[in-house]
Amino acid sequence: MALIRKRTLIKLCCAAALLDLDESTIRQQKCGTENLTLIRRGSGKRQRVSAILEEVIELRSEWIEAEMKKRRVTDTKGKLQLVK
């Protein structure tokens, strides 16, 4: 019995909304979206592009954690100081 990881396809507009980016940015795989898997369905003018929801969520959480590491707060002599 093989374990199958669930993969959910979402439209590119939904992925763009989750990542706060433009659809064309994701389609061109710019701005940190190079590792997202884009699935092209159909052919010609009616070709639809989908992304995998789990990858989009993981990318978003990586961006949040990276930003939190940049702005972590440390305690120095009783004062809280923002570290950049």
C-alpha positions in Angstrom: 0.0 0.0 0.0 1.6 3.2 -1.2 1.1 6.5 0.6 -0.2 9.2 -1.7 0.4 12.8 -0.9 -2.6 14.9 -1.7 -2.1 17.4 -4.5 -4.9 20.0 -5.0 -4.9 22.0 -8.3 -6.0 25.6 -8.1 -6.4 28.2 -10.8 -3.6 30.7 -11.3 -5.8 33.6 -10.1 -6.2 31.9 -6.8 -2.5 31.3 -6.4 -1.8 34.9 -7.3 -4.3 36.0 -4.6 -2.7 33.8 -2.0 0.8 35.1 -2.8 -0.2 38.7 -3.3 1.4 38.7 -6.8 0.1 39.2 -10.3 -0.8 36.2 -12.4 1.7 37.0 -15.0 4.5 37.1 -12.4 3.7 33.5 -11.4 3.3 32.4 -15.0 6.7 33.8 -15.9 8.1 32.2 -12.6 9.6 35.4 -11.3 9.8 36.9 -7.8 10.6 33.7 -5.9 8.0 31.4 -7.7 10.6 29.4 -9.7 10.0 26.3 -7.7 6.2 26.2 -8.1 4.9 23.4 -10.3 2.7 24.9 -13.1 0.4 22.5 -14.9 -0.8 23.5 -18.3 -4.2 22.0 -19.4 -5.6 22.3 -22.8 -4.0 23.6 -26.0 -4.0 26.8 -28.0 -5.7 29.9 -26.9 -7.8 28.1 -24.3 -4.8 26.7 -22.4 -5.4 26.9 -18.6 -2.6 27.1 -16.1 -3.0 25.6 -12.6 -0.7 25.5 -9.6 -0.5 23.0 -6.7 -2.2 24.5 -3.6 0.2 22.8 -1.1 3.2 24.2 -2.8 1.7 27.7 -2.8 1.0 27.5 0.9 4.5 26.2 1.7 6.0 29.1 -0.3 3.9 31.6 1.5 5.0 30.2 4.9 8.6 30.3 3.9 8.3 34.0 3.0 6.7 34.7 6.4 9.3 32.8 8.3 12.1 34.5 6.4 10.7 37.9 7.3 10.2 37.0 11.0 13.9 35.9 11.2 14.9 39.3 9.8 12.9 41.2 12.4 13.3 39.1 15.5 13.2 40.9 18.8 16.0 40.5 21.3 16.2 41.7 24.9 19.3 43.8 25.7 19.6 45.3 29.3 15.8 45.3 29.9 15.1 47.1 26.6 13.5 45.4 23.6 15.4 46.2 20.5 14.5 45.4 16.9 17.3 43.4 15.1 17.6 43.8 11.4 
